[in-house]
């Protein structure tokens, strides 16, 4: 069992959205894939699971889709030791990543660090990792000595600029490196920060997951929360120990839900 994750920013016309949605839905049925695909005028974000052969064939078809995916766009294949999705959902949304500020993606140019470059900076003590995920995600695990945006939801991030400016000023002699699970959230965070005048700000290309693929024994501490039936994974991509809350579905850590506080004894 494998997972294909893929995202692409690019304009989809309003009158194309339903055709694009229907195309991806039918192709997923044809190739027996389950997962979640979000489609919006700003682009597409998909995570689907199936056999490696069928995912490869599906991806070939995607290059000929009504909104054709580009081979060089961000994508990854990951193994999964359990079926990560129970069903197929293909939705049209306002945004593939909800964010309250309009983003100029051209400002991302020159602000990506490959996992190898980030790892080298960490070894040299020159990087300050900044977690852009929700609070319950970094409660499960994060990079060593990482700072974390104090947010409950990603859309709250622009309201925390006083916090970020304070951290930025404290670490002017180091490289500020934002990160998220697969990289897509940072594709909005970094150009937003650059638009505000912050200079020495980068993101890990491919996020935490691409770092895991290179450095399963690197600078990660704990597990990594994921939005599927695994709930968390280890840096070697094996399923972690985090279980969902029986009331709200969010992670339970040390027998207590990080969201609603429900005490859950296994």
GIWO-V731479 format. One record per helix or strand of 2 or more residues. SS is the DSSP state (alpha for helix, beta for strand). FROM is the first residue (numbers start at 1). TO is the last residue. If there is no record, write none. Layout:
BEGIN
ss:SS from:FROM to:TO
ss:SS from:FROM to:TO
END
This chain:
BEGIN
ss:beta from:2 to:9
ss:alpha from:14 to:30
ss:beta from:34 to:40
ss:beta from:43 to:50
ss:alpha from:52 to:62
ss:beta from:75 to:79
ss:beta from:88 to:92
ss:alpha from:105 to:108
ss:beta from:112 to:113
ss:alpha from:115 to:123
ss:beta from:127 to:131
ss:alpha from:135 to:140
ss:beta from:141 to:143
ss:beta from:147 to:148
ss:alpha from:154 to:170
ss:beta from:175 to:179
ss:alpha from:186 to:195
ss:beta from:201 to:204
ss:alpha from:207 to:214
ss:beta from:220 to:222
ss:beta from:224 to:225
ss:beta from:232 to:233
ss:beta from:243 to:244
ss:beta from:251 to:253
ss:beta from:256 to:257
END
